[in-house]
Amino acid sequence: MTRFAEQLVLVTGGASGIGEATSRLLSSEGATVVIADVDDDRGAVLADELGAQYVHLDVTDPAAWAALTQGQSFTMAVLNAGVGARFDDLRNAADEIFERVMDVNVGGVFYGTRELFRSMAGRGGRISVTASIASLAAHTQSPIYCASKWAVVGWVRAIAPSMSVEGVQINAVCPGLVDTPILGPGGGDRMRQMGLKVLDAAEVAEAHAHALLYDGTGTIFTIQAQLGLGEHTFNPPAGYQG
């Protein structure tokens, strides 16, 4: 298939996990893929294998974002870079943990959306953002990560209408548990042994492909093992006037 022929697509966090699977899928379907990551060795090897381009990108650096988007006219992007964090006791949670998760998971999406919109506005473009099923539930095992992903979903839904006026669409994908390096070595197998259902990264990549091609904006897609792809619906609170 060539669903993404003639598309120049940026994938952040593209060297491993969901990003790697997404880079592989888009490349196999005709896209010119630019893999952005901080893991230069792994990113360069993957780019060479796929015939893609690799760029070093710290998503928390707005100047780096500006330089990247001013230099290339992306038609699509998958904002996927993210980090997790846990703490045993809130009283001992370090500031650095909070700052790192928010800088990458929220700041990276904000800077990426802003700079891509600056380059796409008026000519059109499509963006898909990796959120999490933890964006839609209280993920008590990792509250800071949960808060960051709730922010991502709120951002996508709130910014989508104004971006659409300039022909740019933005949607989000909320995966359940995914067998990626973020679970640690052998993490996927441990989850399965515990009786939990785990996605393959390729399933999430296909969800991103759907979100990029979807004829709509501000939509939140869920993808969970054995449940497939779904569209999450929100009901505004009574009396909301925003």
C-alpha positions as CSV (number, residue, x, y, z in Angstrom):
1,M,0.0,0.0,0.0
2,T,1.0,3.6,-0.5
3,R,-1.3,5.5,1.7
4,F,1.4,8.0,2.5
5,A,3.0,8.5,-0.9
6,E,4.4,12.1,-1.4
7,Q,4.1,12.8,2.4
8,L,7.0,14.2,4.3
9,V,6.4,12.9,7.9
10,L,8.2,13.7,11.1
11,V,8.2,11.1,13.9
12,T,9.6,12.2,17.2
13,G,10.9,9.5,19.6
14,G,11.1,7.7,16.3
15,A,14.1,5.5,17.1
16,S,12.4,2.9,19.3
17,G,9.1,1.6,20.6
18,I,6.0,3.1,19.1
19,G,8.0,5.7,17.2
20,E,10.1,3.0,15.5
21,A,7.0,1.0,14.6
22,T,5.4,4.1,13.2
23,S,8.5,5.1,11.2
24,R,8.6,1.6,9.7
25,L,4.9,1.6,8.8
26,L,4.9,5.0,7.2
27,S,8.1,4.3,5.3
28,S,6.7,1.0,4.0
29,E,3.6,2.9,2.7
30,G,5.4,5.5,0.7
31,A,6.2,8.3,3.1
32,T,9.5,10.1,3.3
33,V,10.1,9.8,7.0
34,V,12.3,12.0,9.2
35,I,13.1,10.2,12.4
36,A,13.8,12.6,15.3
37,D,15.3,11.3,18.6
38,V,18.1,11.9,21.1
39,D,19.3,8.3,20.6
40,D,21.6,9.1,17.7
41,D,23.1,5.7,17.3
42,R,19.8,3.8,17.2
43,G,18.1,6.5,15.1
44,A,20.9,6.6,12.5
45,V,20.8,2.8,12.1
46,L,17.1,2.7,11.7
47,A,17.1,5.6,9.2
48,D,19.7,3.8,7.2
49,E,17.7,0.6,7.2
50,L,14.5,2.4,6.1
51,G,16.0,4.8,3.7
52,A,14.8,7.6,6.0
53,Q,16.5,10.7,7.4
54,Y,17.6,11.0,11.0
55,V,17.8,14.2,13.0
56,H,18.9,14.8,16.6
57,L,16.0,16.6,18.3
58,D,15.5,17.4,22.0
59,V,11.8,18.0,22.0
60,T,12.1,20.3,25.1
61,D,14.2,22.8,23.1
62,P,12.0,25.3,21.3
63,A,14.9,26.7,19.2
64,A,15.7,23.2,17.9
65,W,12.1,22.8,16.9
66,A,12.1,26.1,15.1
67,A,15.3,25.2,13.2
68,L,13.9,21.8,12.2
69,T,10.5,23.0,11.0
70,Q,11.9,26.0,9.1
71,G,14.3,23.8,7.3
72,Q,11.8,21.2,6.1
73,S,8.1,21.5,4.9
74,F,6.5,18.6,6.8
75,T,3.0,17.6,5.6
76,M,2.4,15.3,8.6
77,A,3.9,14.6,12.0
78,V,3.6,12.1,14.8
79,L,4.5,13.7,18.1
80,N,5.5,10.6,20.0
81,A,8.5,11.3,22.2
82,G,7.7,10.7,25.9
83,V,9.0,9.6,29.2
84,G,7.6,7.9,32.3
85,A,8.3,8.3,36.0
86,R,7.2,6.7,39.3
87,F,7.7,7.5,42.9
88,D,7.0,5.4,46.0
89,D,5.9,8.3,48.3
90,L,4.8,11.7,47.2
91,R,6.6,13.3,50.2
92,N,9.9,12.1,48.7
93,A,9.1,12.9,45.1
94,A,11.9,14.9,43.6
95,D,11.3,18.2,41.7
96,E,13.4,16.8,38.8
97,I,11.0,13.9,38.2
98,F,8.1,16.3,37.7
99,E,10.0,18.7,35.6
100,R,11.5,16.1,33.3
101,V,8.1,14.4,32.6
102,M,6.3,17.7,32.0
103,D,9.1,19.1,29.9
104,V,9.1,16.2,27.5
105,N,5.5,15.0,27.5
106,V,3.8,18.4,27.6
107,G,6.4,20.9,26.6
108,G,7.6,18.7,23.7
109,V,4.0,18.5,22.4
110,F,3.4,22.2,22.8
111,Y,6.6,23.3,21.1
112,G,6.1,20.7,18.3
113,T,2.5,21.7,17.7
114,R,3.4,25.4,17.6
115,E,6.3,25.2,15.3
116,L,4.6,22.7,12.9
117,F,1.6,24.9,12.8
118,R,3.7,27.9,11.9
119,S,5.0,26.0,8.9
120,M,1.8,24.2,8.0
121,A,-0.7,27.0,8.4
122,G,-2.3,28.0,5.1
123,R,-0.9,25.0,3.2
124,G,-2.4,22.3,5.4
125,G,-1.0,19.5,7.5
126,R,-1.9,16.7,9.8
127,I,-0.5,15.9,13.3
128,S,-1.1,12.8,15.5
129,V,0.0,12.9,19.1
130,T,0.8,9.9,21.3
131,A,-1.2,10.3,24.5
132,S,-2.1,7.3,26.7
133,I,-5.1,5.4,28.1
134,A,-3.8,7.0,31.2
135,S,-5.0,10.3,29.7
136,L,-8.6,9.1,30.3
137,A,-8.3,7.3,33.7
138,A,-6.6,7.8,37.0
139,H,-3.3,6.0,36.6
140,T,-2.4,5.7,40.2
141,Q,0.8,3.8,39.6
142,S,2.3,6.8,37.9
143,P,0.5,10.1,38.8
144,I,2.9,12.5,37.2
145,Y,2.9,10.6,33.9
146,C,-0.9,10.5,34.1
147,A,-1.2,14.2,34.7
148,S,1.1,14.9,31.7
149,K,-1.0,12.8,29.4
150,W,-4.2,14.3,30.6
151,A,-2.6,17.6,29.6
152,V,-1.8,16.3,26.2
153,V,-5.4,15.3,25.5
154,G,-6.7,18.6,26.8
155,W,-4.3,20.4,24.6
156,V,-5.3,18.5,21.4
157,R,-9.0,19.0,22.0
158,A,-8.6,22.7,22.9
159,I,-6.2,23.7,20.1
160,A,-7.8,21.8,17.3
161,P,-10.6,24.2,16.3
162,S,-8.2,27.2,15.8
163,M,-5.7,25.1,13.9
164,S,-8.4,23.8,11.6
165,V,-9.2,27.3,10.4
166,E,-5.7,27.3,8.8
167,G,-6.2,23.8,7.3
168,V,-4.2,21.9,10.0
169,Q,-5.7,18.8,11.8
170,I,-4.5,17.4,15.1
171,N,-5.7,14.2,16.7
172,A,-4.4,12.0,19.5
173,V,-3.9,8.2,20.1
174,C,-4.3,6.8,23.5
175,P,-2.7,3.3,23.7
176,G,-3.1,0.8,26.6
177,L,-0.2,-1.2,27.7
178,V,2.4,-1.5,24.9
179,D,5.4,-3.8,24.7
180,T,8.1,-1.2,24.3
181,P,11.4,-0.3,26.1
182,I,9.5,2.0,28.5
183,L,8.4,-1.2,30.3
184,G,12.0,-2.2,30.9
185,P,13.8,-5.3,29.7
186,G,11.3,-8.1,29.5
187,G,8.5,-5.8,30.7
188,G,6.0,-7.0,28.1
189,D,6.4,-10.6,29.1
190,R,6.1,-9.8,32.8
191,M,2.9,-7.9,32.1
192,R,1.5,-10.9,30.2
193,Q,2.5,-13.3,33.0
194,M,0.5,-11.0,35.4
195,G,-2.6,-11.6,33.1
196,L,-2.5,-8.2,31.6
197,K,-3.3,-7.6,27.9
198,V,-0.4,-6.0,26.0
199,L,-0.3,-4.3,22.6
200,D,2.4,-4.7,20.0
201,A,3.9,-1.4,19.0
202,A,2.8,-2.1,15.4
203,E,-0.8,-1.9,16.5
204,V,-0.3,1.6,17.8
205,A,1.5,2.6,14.6
206,E,-1.5,1.6,12.7
207,A,-3.7,3.7,15.0
208,H,-1.4,6.7,14.2
209,A,-1.8,6.1,10.5
210,H,-5.6,6.1,11.0
211,A,-5.4,9.3,13.0
212,L,-3.3,11.0,10.3
213,L,-5.7,10.0,7.5
214,Y,-8.9,10.7,9.5
215,D,-11.2,13.3,8.1
216,G,-11.6,15.2,11.4
217,T,-9.7,17.0,14.1
218,G,-9.6,17.1,17.9
219,T,-10.5,13.4,18.0
220,I,-9.1,11.1,20.7
221,F,-8.6,7.5,19.6
222,T,-8.1,4.6,21.9
223,I,-6.3,1.4,21.1
224,Q,-6.2,-1.5,23.5
225,A,-5.2,-5.1,23.2
226,Q,-8.0,-7.3,22.0
227,L,-10.4,-4.3,21.9
228,G,-9.0,-2.6,18.7
229,L,-9.3,1.0,17.7
230,G,-12.1,3.2,19.2
231,E,-13.1,6.8,19.3
232,H,-13.4,8.3,22.8
233,T,-16.4,10.5,23.5
234,F,-16.5,13.3,26.0
235,N,-19.6,14.8,27.7
236,P,-19.2,18.4,28.9
237,P,-20.1,19.1,32.5
238,A,-23.5,20.6,33.2
239,G,-23.4,24.4,32.9
240,Y,-20.1,24.5,31.0
241,Q,-20.0,27.8,28.9
242,G,-16.5,27.5,27.4
